[in-house]
Amino acid sequence: MADQLPPFLLLDEAAIAAAELNRKPYDYAYVEQAIPLIHKDTVLPDVPVIPDRGSYAVPHLKYGPKFQSVLDDLASPRFRRLVEAKFEIDLSTRPQVLLMMGNTSGAYNEGYAHPDSKHKIITVLLGFSKEWPYERGRLRILNSSDRNDYAFEYAPEFGRMLMFRVSDQSWHGFLPQKGQRMSLQLCWVDTEWYVRYEYLRHNVSAILKSVPFVGNAIKMLPRRSKYTSPPPPP
């Protein structure tokens, strides 16, 4: 029973439970304040510092105890059961992948539309930007592969949460915008192999981006317009 589980340290259970599940263009729910604003000034100083654009594996980052409390809430059976109830799905045997984005460069090749990997089941985004005053750079729930054809926009500001069921039609993306775009991505995925693959891939990418010449070359590479799944495990 949920009442027998430890309470959240920071997440607002009532707000998450009350969030409406939208069915079109695919299943998604938005929580205006999944972490109450009263915690903003204590949590933000403990958020990991992201050196460059792109996503970084959370286990390879350094952060403070308040951010750890957020991670503990997200990893808890209590949060999993909230998501399971929302999407009418069993995630009890599914592992999690945690990635963190900190910056966007505004380059043309950022925010391309994609539906996500077939290995992902549910994606949860939680904002940690102090503010996001820009019209561009907001994640869009798309009706199609066209980034201008959208049903909803999500600004990655502190405590705002967006979650959606991954499918062939779960297109999302954003228009390029330079800024400090702090956002945590949690995904329930199908296998531990995919967890290892994602963390290795993002760790290698982080190392390459730290090399000036290589990092600049990576920034100029075209991005895929549609997600290509990794090769199957040996």
N, C-alpha and C positions, 0 to 999 in steps of 0.2 A: 504494500500500500504506500502511496505517495506520502501520507502523513507520518509514516514511520521512517522516512528518509530524512537525513540532515537538511536543515533549511539552507537556502541560498545565502551566500556571504554578501553579494552585491546585486545580483539580478533581481528584477521585479517580476515575481512569478505571476501575479494577477494580470499585469499588462501583457505578458507573453501569452497567457492562457486566453485572454479576451481578444487577441488579434484575429481579425477576420481572415478566413481562407478564401482567396479569390481563385476562381476556376479558369478564367480566361485572361490571357491566351494560354496559360498553363497554371498549375497550382503554385501559388505564392502567398505569403503573408508578410505584413509589415508591422513593426512595433515602433511607435514613435519614440518611446524612451524605455528600452529594455534594462538600462542601468539608470537609476534616478540621477537627475542633475546635481543633487546634493553631494554626489561622490566625484564629480568632475575634477575638482581642484586637487584631490588626493590621488586619483587614479592616473591622470595624464602624466605626472612626473615619473611614474613607474613604467610607462609604455616603452618598449624597446626603440632604440634609435636606429632608423633604417638609412643606410648610407647612400642608396641609389634608387633608381626606379625599379619596377618589377616586384615580384613576390619572393619572400625569404621564408625558409622553414623555421617555424617557431622554436623547435628544440635546439637550434643552432644560434639562437639570439640570447642576449643578456637583457634582463628586465627586473623590476622591483617587485616587492611582495604584494602590492595592491593589484598589479596586473596578473600576478600568479593567482590571486583570489578569483579574478574573472575566469582564468583558465580552469580553475578547480570547479567553478560553477558549471562551465560549459561541458566539462568531462564527467559531470555527475549523472547518476541514474535519474535524479529528479528532473534535470533538463531534458535528458533523452526521452523520458516519458511524456513530457509536455509536447515535444516534437512528434513523437509517435501518435499521440492523441490528435494532434492538429492534422497530420497527413494520413491518419489511419494506416499505419505501417509499423512493422516490427523491426527495430534496429538493434535488438539486444545482442546479436552476434556480429555486428558490423563495426569495424575499427574506424577511428577518426584520423583525418589529416588536418593539421593546423598550419596555415600560412599567413604571413603578414606583409601588407603593402604599406609603404611609407611615403613614396613620392611618385609624381608623374611629371614627365618632361615637356608635355605638350607636343611631342613629335607626332607626325602624321600616322605612324604605325602603332599607336597605342589605342586601346579600347575597342579593337576590332570585334565584330559580332561573332559569337560562337555559342553553341548549345551546351558545352561542357562534355567532359569525357564520359563514355558509356560506363566507366568503372565507378563513377560517382552516383550516389543515390539521393541524398539530400544535401543541399548547400546552405550554409548560414553565414551571413555577413554581419559584422558588428563594427560600427564606426568608432574611430578614436581621434578624428580630426577636431581640433579646438573649434574650428569653424570651417565652412565651405561656402564662401560668398559668390562663387562663380555659377553661371548658368550652364556652362559646359563641365564635363568631368563627372556628372551625376550618372550613376549606373542606371541603365534603362532596361526595363522588362519589355522585350521586343515582341511584336506580332509576327515578325519575319526576320530574315537575315539583313534587313535594311535598318541601320542605326537610327534613321529618322522616323521609322514606323514603330512607335512605342506606346505602351499602355500605362506605364508608371515610371517615375523617376525616383531614385534613392540618393540622397546626399549623405556622404560618409561621415557625418558629424557624431560627436560623442554620444554613445548610448543607443543610437538608432540601429535597429536590426531588420534585416531582410532575409527571408528564408524561402527556398523554392525546391520543388521536386525536379530532379534532373531527368530529361528525356530528349528524344531527337528534336523536339520542338521548343526546348527551353532556351531560346535565343536571348542573349543579353550582351550589352556592351556600353561604351560611353564615348562621347565626342572628346577628342584630345584637349587637355587643359593642363598647363604647368601649375604645380602647387604641391603642398604637403598633404597628401591624400592618404591619411592613416586609416587602414581598414584591416580587420582580422577576418580571415576566411576559415570556416570550419566545414569540413565535408565528411559525411559518413560514406565510406567506400566499400567495395565488395570484398576485398582481400587484403591481408597483411602485405602481400607482395606489392600491391599498388602503393601502400603507405611507404614502403622502402624505396620504391621507384621515384615517387614524388619528392621525398626528402633528399635523395641522392641527386636528382635532377636540379632541384633548386639550390642545393649546396654547391654543386659544380658551377652553376650559373653565377652564384654570388662570388665565387673565387675568380672567375673569368672577368666579371665586371669590375673587380678591384684592380685589375691590371689596366693602366691608362689606355694604351693603344688598343688592346683587345676590347675594353669596355666601350670605347668610342665606336669601334666597328660594329659591336652588337647593337648599339643604339640605332644604327643606320639600316639594320636588316629589316626587310619587309616581314610583316606578321601574317600568320595564316588567317584566311577569311573563314575557315571552318576547322574545328578541332580534329586533329588526327590522333587516334589512340596509339599508345605505345605498343611495342611488340609484346606478344604473350610471354609469360615467364618460361624459362627452359624446363 
